[in-house]
Amino acid sequence: MLGPVPAPMEKRAGRYRAQLLLQSNQRPALHGLLDALMEHARALPSGRRCRWHLDVDPIDLL
């Protein structure tokens, strides 16, 4: 796990952005973790005020 860290373009359209990079040698385990993390993120009190984007196998990190 690397991050969370500010995105290369930290603020865009008036919104702050951050990145969290997760890597694993076991793809099924990573997908299970991602499902659980997204469920937890949506349940947070601030979850409705944040936009969550998940990119599996990103080409670049911008």
HUKA-V604158 format. One record per pair of residues at least 12 apart in sequence whose ideal C-beta (glycine too) atoms are under 10 Angstrom apart, sorted by the first residue. I is the first residue (numbers start at 1). J is the second residue. Records with the same first field share a line. If there is no record, write none. Layout:
I=J, J
//
This chain:
1=20, 21, 22, 23, 24, 33
2=19, 20, 21, 22, 23
3=18, 19, 20, 21, 22
4=18, 19, 20, 21
5=18, 19, 20, 21, 61
6=18, 19
7=19, 61, 62
8=60, 61, 62
9=62
12=62
15=50, 51
16=50
17=51, 53, 62
19=53, 55, 58, 61, 62
20=37, 54
21=58, 61
22=34, 37, 56
27=56, 57
30=56
31=56
34=54, 56
35=54
37=52, 54
38=52, 54
41=54
//
